[in-house]
Amino acid sequence: MRNKKTDRIYIRIEPSTKEELKKYLDETGRTISWMVTKLIKDELDKYYKTRQ
């Protein structure tokens, strides 16, 4: 069995927010995957720091 390096998630987003996000990502050369991963990691970091 082959190990997956990543998992897929599905999210819902308002159309107007999606358009803004796409513009931002195009301008910065980033991806939606990068953005979601960063937001999750930042939130987990905050969570663990407040538990200490």
Order of alpha helices (4+ residues) and beta strands (2+ residues): alpha-alpha
